[in-house]
Amino acid sequence: AVVSTQSTGGTLSDTEQATFLVAYAFTGCDTVSVLFGKGKTSVLKLFKSDPEIGDACKHFLNPATPINQIDLLGLQIMRKIYGKRADISLSTMRYEAYLKQCCSGKVKPERLPPSEPAALQHSRRVFHQLREWTLLDTSVSDHPLGWQWEGEDSGFVPIYSRSPMTPKELESFVSCNCVKGTCSNNKCSCYKNNVRCLPTVCRHCTDEKCDNLENNQIDENIDEPESDLEE
C-alpha cells in the first residue's frame, strides 16, 4: 500500500510528528547505525507512551538545541530503549546485562546496551540527520566531520566511540582459531568483537595471512575535527 506522508503528517500533532521522526532516525536510517534487536515499531510505541521521551524528541528536532543537551537527552533515550528506566546509568545497565548473559552461559555483545561514549556518538549523528531534514528548505547544511564522522579514502565513516571497547590488558582473552581466511569477516571471533588479532594468542595469524593484525589496520587515532559544537 502507498501511504502519503503529507496527508498522514497532517493528522499528527506536533509531538507525534517529532516522536515519529526521532524514533525513525534513532533506530537507524541511511546515515545512522541500527540498534541491534530494536525494531522501529517497538521503539516508536515506547516513544509514544513515554512523555519524557516525547519532550526529548522536541529538543532533537530543534536545530538550535545545544549539543550538551543533546548528549544528555540521547543517554536518557538510550536508557529507556534498553531498560525502560532512567534511574541508573547506561554503564550500569550495560554491566548488569552482561552479568545476566554470563549467568545464562550465552554472551552476545551485540545485544548489550551501548557504552556511554558510543551512545553519545550515536545521538550526535541522529541530531545531525534531523538537522539536515528540518533545514532541508534552507541553505544551511552541516559538514559531517563536525558530527562524529571521519574521512577516509572511501568517503565518510562513523566514529563509533572515542573510548576503547575494552581495557588493553583484557584483549588477550579474546582470540580466534582461524585456519582459513584472512580474519576480515564475522567468522573470526576477534573481528566480530571488534578487537585486533594478536599473534601471541591467535596461533594461525601472521602478517602474510591475517588482515586484522595491529599493523594492518587503518590508523583510527586521527585528530578530531574541530567543531564549534564540541564542548
Residue pairs with C-beta under 8 A, 6 or more apart in sequence:
9 17
12 20
14 58
15 54
15 57
15 58
16 48
18 54
18 57
18 58
18 60
18 61
19 44
19 47
19 48
19 53
19 54
19 57
20 44
21 57
21 61
21 130
21 133
22 47
22 56
22 57
22 60
22 61
22 126
22 130
23 40
23 43
23 44
23 47
23 57
24 40
24 44
25 32
25 126
25 129
25 130
26 32
26 35
26 43
26 77
26 81
26 122
26 126
27 34
27 35
27 38
27 39
27 40
27 43
28 34
28 35
28 40
29 129
31 125
31 128
31 129
32 122
32 125
32 126
32 129
33 122
33 125
33 158
33 160
35 43
35 81
35 114
36 110
36 111
37 110
37 111
38 81
38 82
43 81
46 53
46 80
46 81
46 84
47 53
47 54
47 57
48 54
50 80
52 76
52 80
52 86
53 76
53 77
53 80
56 73
56 76
56 77
59 65
59 69
59 70
59 73
60 70
60 73
60 126
60 127
60 130
61 130
61 134
63 130
63 131
63 134
63 135
63 140
65 127
67 124
67 127
67 229
67 230
67 231
68 231
70 123
70 124
70 127
71 120
71 123
71 124
73 123
74 119
74 120
74 122
74 123
74 124
74 126
74 127
75 90
75 116
75 119
75 120
75 123
76 86
77 123
78 90
78 113
78 114
78 119
78 122
78 123
79 85
79 86
79 88
79 89
79 90
79 93
79 113
80 86
82 90
82 93
82 97
82 113
83 93
83 113
89 116
90 113
90 114
90 115
90 116
90 119
91 115
91 116
93 113
94 112
94 113
94 114
94 115
97 111
97 112
97 113
98 107
98 112
101 107
101 108
101 111
101 112
109 193
113 119
114 122
115 161
115 163
115 165
117 161
117 162
117 163
118 160
118 161
121 148
121 158
121 159
121 160
121 161
121 162
124 147
124 148
125 147
125 148
125 149
125 158
127 147
128 142
128 144
128 147
128 148
131 142
132 141
132 142
135 141
144 156
145 151
145 156
145 225
145 227
146 225
146 226
146 227
146 228
146 229
147 227
147 229
148 158
148 159
149 156
149 157
149 158
149 159
150 156
150 157
150 159
150 222
150 225
151 157
152 218
162 224
165 193
165 194
165 195
166 195
171 195
171 196
171 198
172 198
172 200
172 201
174 189
174 190
174 193
174 195
175 189
175 190
175 197
175 198
175 201
175 202
176 183
176 188
176 189
176 190
176 191
176 197
176 202
176 204
176 205
177 189
177 202
177 203
177 204
178 187
178 188
178 202
178 204
178 205
178 210
179 204
181 187
181 188
182 209
182 210
182 211
182 212
183 190
183 191
183 197
183 202
183 205
183 210
183 211
183 212
184 191
184 211
184 212
185 191
186 192
188 197
188 212
190 196
190 197
190 202
190 212
191 197
191 212
196 212
196 213
196 214
196 217
197 205
197 210
197 212
197 213
198 205
198 214
199 205
199 206
199 210
199 213
202 210
204 210
205 212
205 213
207 213
207 215
207 216
210 216
224 230
